[in-house]
Amino acid sequence: MTYLVSLLLIALIIGLVAVASNPAPYFAALGLVVAAGVGCGVLIGHGGSFLSLVLFLIYLGGMLVVFAYSAALAAEPFPESWGDRSVAGYVLIYLLGVSLVVGLFWEDWYEGSWVVVDDLKEFSMLRGDVGGVAVMYSSGGGLLIISAWVLLLTLFVVLELTRGLGRGALRAV
């Protein structure tokens, strides 16, 4: 299990480097979807299956909307891909920075201390993620309502900005 989580963490770093290094929204959105999927896989590896499913569905739904609007604003006929020189330079710089940070913290890294939440089942009556969902809806209900309102407002703002030739704020784009 440790090897699988280590592989997922390496894939998460690669996905985040793909997002950070690419200026074209097409390839950056692909890297973000890969990073979201692998991040949810890391959560599953630590025992949060329900939370990872909810995060994956919500995050990918939001990413679909953001990708559609960013692709409409930045419609390039030939976007820069990961094989171009400028993007490959950024990839190498980011991977070098990550490897330096990993080398800095390598001695304090203990693989045996990764404990799945379900391994502590003798101390709890519920799974770890089920208790967290109950607390999220009971204590954080107001924050969920505010978050839904902000997301709805953001959707209307993006729709107004990308309306097109009529009366949008970005008519020159």
NORZI-V667236 format. One record per backbone hydrogen bond with DSSP energy under -1.0 kcal/mol. CO is the residue of the C=O (numbers start at 0). NH is the residue of the N-H. If there is no record, write none. Layout:
# NORZI-V667236
<<CO,NH> <CO,NH>>
This chain:
# NORZI-V667236
<<0,4> <1,5> <2,6> <3,7> <4,8> <5,9> <6,10> <7,11> <8,12> <9,13> <10,14> <11,15> <12,16> <13,17> <14,18> <15,19> <16,20> <23,27> <24,28> <25,29> <26,30> <27,31> <28,32> <29,33> <30,34> <31,35> <32,36> <33,37> <34,38> <35,39> <36,40> <37,41> <38,42> <39,43> <40,44> <41,45> <42,47> <43,46> <45,116> <47,51> <48,52> <49,53> <50,54> <51,55> <52,56> <53,57> <54,58> <55,59> <56,60> <57,61> <58,62> <59,63> <60,64> <61,65> <62,66> <63,67> <64,68> <65,69> <66,70> <67,71> <68,72> <69,73> <73,75> <80,83> <83,87> <84,88> <85,89> <86,90> <87,91> <88,92> <89,93> <90,94> <91,95> <92,96> <93,97> <94,98> <95,99> <96,100> <97,101> <98,102> <99,103> <100,104> <105,108> <110,113> <115,118> <116,119> <117,120> <119,122> <126,130> <127,131> <128,132> <129,133> <130,134> <131,135> <132,136> <133,137> <134,138> <134,139> <139,143> <140,144> <141,145> <142,146> <143,147> <144,148> <145,149> <146,150> <147,151> <148,152> <149,153> <150,154> <151,155> <152,156> <153,157> <154,158> <155,159> <156,160> <157,161>>
